[in-house]
Amino acid sequence: MEDKKWYKQKKYQITLGIVLLLVFGVGGYAFSLYNSFNSALGNMHEPINKTDKRENDISIKKQDPFSVLLLGVDERANDSGRSDTMIVMTVNPKEESVKMLSIPRDTKTEIVGNGTVEKINHAYARGGAEMAIATVENFLDMPIDYYVKVNMEGFKDIIDTLNGVTVVNDMDLTYKNYHFPKGEIELNGKEALIFSRIRYEDPRGDFGRQIRQKQLIQAVLDKGTNLSSLLKIDDILGNLGDNIKTNFTLTEMLNIQKQYKSLNKSIEQIQFEKGNGGKEAGVWYYYPDANELSEIKQTLKSHLLLK
């Protein structure tokens, strides 16, 4: 059970990064086909109230730094769903850089608007994207300008619509019946999930897994913006539209694609490394290290040019 839970969580992390970057990457071509795909993009758009943690509005067109919360949601019939993964990305156009922070799903914190202290991934189940955003803003003491909510069942479809992706594997790895030799390999949707999942079979542990996750994000972005994939953009946007909700407008996506083409080349991954876990009343929680949390807050706020 723990292995399945871990696999599910890591699958969500890689997928979220892929989806956001793919949305950015296909924007330019989508502009030329605006009328054809406006319906699919309109289906993705789901506005929310603006953050109250900013004194002034930001403008992507004017190249203001901005932040994004990516929510990987497991939604089922007659269930509001819950966010199994929460990733915060900050984008600084002047530095042409992106910072990506994965928040452990079991982090104990205040659920803003619910009057409780519990696991941070419960925020979405209690109050949807807006409560999840408010909770993350409080946890990190910073504004969240945009969000992207992904129904994770669509991940394999996106990869398979691209006819798979190619990565250069730096280590021979085997997981159950799956073998990934060292060198250039091609992966379909299911294989990509397995490849991003491997942990115990890699002596580098989490570090090795992060390398593979970044490789897959880059591979999907590269494949998603080449000519052969753009010829199938209606299928790609169809998969995105069916599985994604975001408050990004089409104009904002196009501005990101136009102005920040090199951002996908400079993604810095940040993660919690010094915290610890423990049980309370039989429930397991993750407790971030106070000093490390403070450093992460300052890093992200500085990247957004905030004090």
FENFEN-V216066 format. One record per residue. RES is the residue in three letters. SS is DSSP state (hx for helix, st for strand, lp for the rest). OMEGA is omega in whole degrees, 0 to 359 (999 if undefined). D_FIRST is the distance of its C-alpha to the first C-alpha in Angstrom with 1 decimal. Layout:
res->{RES,RES}
ss->{SS,SS}
omega->{OMEGA,OMEGA}
d_first->{D_FIRST,D_FIRST}
//
This chain:
res->{MET,GLU,ASP,LYS,LYS,TRP,TYR,LYS,GLN,LYS,LYS,TYR,GLN,ILE,THR,LEU,GLY,ILE,VAL,LEU,LEU,LEU,VAL,PHE,GLY,VAL,GLY,GLY,TYR,ALA,PHE,SER,LEU,TYR,ASN,SER,PHE,ASN,SER,ALA,LEU,GLY,ASN,MET,HIS,GLU,PRO,ILE,ASN,LYS,THR,ASP,LYS,ARG,GLU,ASN,ASP,ILE,SER,ILE,LYS,LYS,GLN,ASP,PRO,PHE,SER,VAL,LEU,LEU,LEU,GLY,VAL,ASP,GLU,ARG,ALA,ASN,ASP,SER,GLY,ARG,SER,ASP,THR,MET,ILE,VAL,MET,THR,VAL,ASN,PRO,LYS,GLU,GLU,SER,VAL,LYS,MET,LEU,SER,ILE,PRO,ARG,ASP,THR,LYS,THR,GLU,ILE,VAL,GLY,ASN,GLY,THR,VAL,GLU,LYS,ILE,ASN,HIS,ALA,TYR,ALA,ARG,GLY,GLY,ALA,GLU,MET,ALA,ILE,ALA,THR,VAL,GLU,ASN,PHE,LEU,ASP,MET,PRO,ILE,ASP,TYR,TYR,VAL,LYS,VAL,ASN,MET,GLU,GLY,PHE,LYS,ASP,ILE,ILE,ASP,THR,LEU,ASN,GLY,VAL,THR,VAL,VAL,ASN,ASP,MET,ASP,LEU,THR,TYR,LYS,ASN,TYR,HIS,PHE,PRO,LYS,GLY,GLU,ILE,GLU,LEU,ASN,GLY,LYS,GLU,ALA,LEU,ILE,PHE,SER,ARG,ILE,ARG,TYR,GLU,ASP,PRO,ARG,GLY,ASP,PHE,GLY,ARG,GLN,ILE,ARG,GLN,LYS,GLN,LEU,ILE,GLN,ALA,VAL,LEU,ASP,LYS,GLY,THR,ASN,LEU,SER,SER,LEU,LEU,LYS,ILE,ASP,ASP,ILE,LEU,GLY,ASN,LEU,GLY,ASP,ASN,ILE,LYS,THR,ASN,PHE,THR,LEU,THR,GLU,MET,LEU,ASN,ILE,GLN,LYS,GLN,TYR,LYS,SER,LEU,ASN,LYS,SER,ILE,GLU,GLN,ILE,GLN,PHE,GLU,LYS,GLY,ASN,GLY,GLY,LYS,GLU,ALA,GLY,VAL,TRP,TYR,TYR,TYR,PRO,ASP,ALA,ASN,GLU,LEU,SER,GLU,ILE,LYS,GLN,THR,LEU,LYS,SER,HIS,LEU,LEU,LEU,LYS}
ss->{lp,hx,hx,hx,hx,hx,hx,hx,hx,hx,hx,hx,hx,hx,hx,hx,hx,hx,hx,hx,hx,hx,hx,hx,hx,lp,hx,hx,hx,hx,hx,hx,lp,hx,hx,hx,hx,hx,hx,hx,hx,hx,hx,hx,st,lp,lp,lp,lp,lp,lp,lp,lp,lp,lp,lp,lp,lp,lp,lp,lp,lp,lp,lp,lp,st,st,st,st,st,st,st,st,st,lp,lp,lp,lp,lp,lp,lp,st,st,st,st,st,st,st,st,st,st,st,lp,lp,lp,lp,st,st,st,st,st,st,st,lp,lp,lp,st,st,st,st,st,lp,lp,lp,lp,st,st,st,st,lp,lp,hx,hx,hx,hx,hx,hx,hx,hx,hx,hx,hx,hx,hx,hx,hx,hx,hx,hx,hx,lp,lp,lp,lp,lp,st,st,st,st,st,st,hx,hx,hx,hx,hx,hx,hx,hx,hx,hx,lp,lp,lp,st,st,st,st,st,lp,lp,lp,st,st,st,lp,lp,st,st,st,lp,lp,st,st,st,st,st,lp,hx,hx,hx,hx,hx,hx,hx,hx,hx,lp,lp,lp,lp,lp,lp,lp,lp,hx,hx,hx,hx,hx,hx,hx,hx,hx,hx,hx,hx,hx,hx,hx,hx,hx,hx,hx,lp,lp,hx,hx,hx,hx,lp,lp,hx,hx,hx,hx,hx,hx,hx,hx,hx,hx,hx,st,st,st,lp,lp,lp,hx,hx,hx,hx,hx,hx,hx,hx,hx,hx,lp,lp,lp,hx,hx,hx,lp,st,st,st,st,st,lp,lp,lp,lp,st,st,st,st,st,lp,lp,st,st,st,st,st,lp,lp,hx,hx,hx,hx,hx,hx,hx,hx,hx,hx,hx,hx,hx,hx,lp,lp,lp,lp}
omega->{181,180,179,180,180,179,182,182,182,175,181,183,181,182,182,178,179,185,182,182,178,177,178,188,184,186,184,180,179,181,181,179,188,184,182,188,180,180,180,179,177,178,179,189,179,185,175,178,179,179,177,180,175,178,182,177,177,179,176,180,179,176,173,174,180,181,181,171,178,182,173,190,174,183,180,180,178,180,180,179,176,182,179,177,177,180,177,176,173,184,179,185,181,178,186,185,177,173,184,180,174,180,178,187,183,181,179,182,177,174,187,180,180,178,181,172,184,181,186,182,175,184,181,180,181,186,175,184,184,179,176,179,180,181,179,177,180,182,184,180,181,179,170,186,183,174,172,179,185,169,195,180,183,186,183,180,180,179,183,176,177,184,178,179,180,176,174,182,185,182,176,184,177,175,183,183,183,178,180,182,177,180,182,180,177,185,169,185,182,179,178,178,180,181,181,185,190,181,186,179,179,182,179,178,183,181,179,179,179,177,181,179,179,177,181,177,181,182,180,179,179,181,183,182,177,189,184,179,180,177,178,188,177,177,180,180,177,178,178,182,181,190,185,168,181,174,169,172,178,180,180,177,180,178,178,181,183,189,189,185,185,185,182,180,188,179,177,180,178,177,176,183,188,181,177,182,178,181,172,182,178,180,182,179,171,180,179,173,187,182,179,178,179,179,180,177,183,179,182,180,178,178,177,182,176,180,999}
d_first->{0.0,3.8,5.4,5.2,6.2,8.6,9.9,10.6,12.4,14.4,15.3,16.9,18.8,20.5,21.3,23.0,25.2,26.1,27.0,29.3,31.1,31.5,33.0,35.4,36.2,37.2,39.3,42.6,42.7,41.6,44.7,47.0,45.3,45.1,46.4,44.3,41.0,41.8,40.2,36.8,37.0,38.3,35.3,33.1,35.4,34.3,36.4,35.7,37.9,39.0,37.7,40.2,39.4,41.9,45.7,46.6,45.0,43.8,44.8,42.9,46.2,47.8,45.0,43.8,40.5,37.6,34.0,31.1,27.8,25.2,22.6,19.7,19.2,16.9,19.6,19.6,22.5,23.9,21.6,22.9,19.6,18.3,18.6,15.3,17.6,21.2,23.5,27.2,29.8,33.4,36.2,39.5,42.1,44.7,42.4,40.9,37.5,34.0,31.6,27.9,25.8,22.0,21.3,18.0,16.4,16.1,19.8,21.8,25.0,27.5,26.8,30.3,31.9,29.6,30.9,27.6,25.7,22.0,19.2,21.1,18.8,20.0,23.4,23.1,21.9,24.9,27.5,26.6,27.6,30.6,28.8,26.2,29.2,31.0,28.2,27.7,31.5,31.7,29.0,30.6,34.2,35.0,35.6,33.3,35.7,33.5,30.1,28.2,25.5,23.5,21.6,19.1,19.4,22.7,21.7,21.9,25.1,26.7,26.2,27.3,30.3,31.3,31.1,28.6,29.1,30.4,29.4,30.7,28.0,29.1,27.0,26.1,22.3,20.2,16.6,15.9,18.8,19.7,22.6,24.1,27.5,29.4,31.9,32.1,29.4,29.0,25.6,25.0,22.5,19.5,20.5,21.0,17.4,16.3,19.2,18.3,14.7,15.8,15.6,15.4,17.8,20.3,22.3,23.0,19.4,19.4,23.1,22.7,20.0,22.5,25.2,23.5,22.6,26.3,27.4,25.7,27.0,30.5,30.2,29.5,32.2,34.7,33.9,34.0,37.5,39.2,41.8,39.9,37.0,39.4,41.1,37.9,37.5,37.7,34.5,32.8,34.1,33.1,29.5,29.7,31.6,29.2,26.1,27.7,29.6,31.7,34.8,36.2,39.4,40.5,43.3,41.0,38.8,42.0,43.3,40.2,40.4,44.1,44.2,41.1,40.8,40.0,37.3,34.5,36.0,35.5,32.1,31.2,27.6,27.1,24.1,23.6,23.7,25.1,23.1,20.9,18.3,18.5,17.8,20.3,20.3,16.7,15.7,14.7,17.3,18.5,22.3,24.3,27.2,30.3,32.5,30.0,29.4,33.2,33.7,31.3,33.0,36.4,35.3,34.2,37.2,39.6,38.2,39.1,42.5,41.9,43.0}
//
